[in-house]
Amino acid sequence: MLNVSFENIGFYIIIAIPTFFILRRLLKKIIKTDLFRNITTLILTLLLTPLLFFGVVYTFLFILFHEPSRKFDKTSWQSESGKRFQMADDIIKRKILIGKDTTQIKDLLGDTNQKFQDSSKQLHWTYEMGEGGGGLGFLFHSLEINFKNNKAVTIQHSEIRD
C-alpha cells in the first residue's frame, strides 16, 4: 500500500508539475484539440508521477548503498588494501581459498597479523579489507578464514558499521 504522508505528497507535486508541462508540450504536436490534450496530459501525469517517484527513490538508494565488486586479483589484493572488500564476494563465491593450507593462502593474500587459535587448536585468520560502502556511514570490512586440520573450511566477509 502507498504511504501517503505530507512529505510524499510534496515530492509527488514536485515531480508532477514538470511532468505535466513536459507531457503537454510533447503532446502538442500529436493532439491538436486543447481539451483532449489537457485531459490526456493530466491522466498520463497521474500515471507517470508515482512511477517517476519510485524510480528516483530507487536510483537514490541504489547509488547510496551500492557496493562495487570485482574479480579477485592477487596483485590488486596486495597493492590496494583499502579496496580489498570489492573482491571478497568473488573469493567466497568461487571458493578460491577453500581447501587451501596456510602456506597457499599466505601466497595468495599475504600474511596477516590477526591470527588466533581456539581451544580446539583450530586456526582463525582475519584480513582487513578496507572501508567503504554502507550509505550514510562507513563499513569496515574484514575477511575471516577458519581452518580445520590446517585447511581453509569457511570464509566469511564481515562488515562493521560505524
RACOR-V559852 format. One record per helix or strand of 2 or more residues. SS is the DSSP state (hx for helix, st for strand). FROM is the first residue (numbers start at 1). TO is the last residue. If there is no record, write none. Layout:
SS_FROM_TO + SS_FROM_TO
This chain:
hx_6_28 + hx_34_65 + hx_74_79 + hx_81_83 + hx_85_93 + hx_102_109 + st_114_117 + st_123_131 + st_139_148 + st_151_161
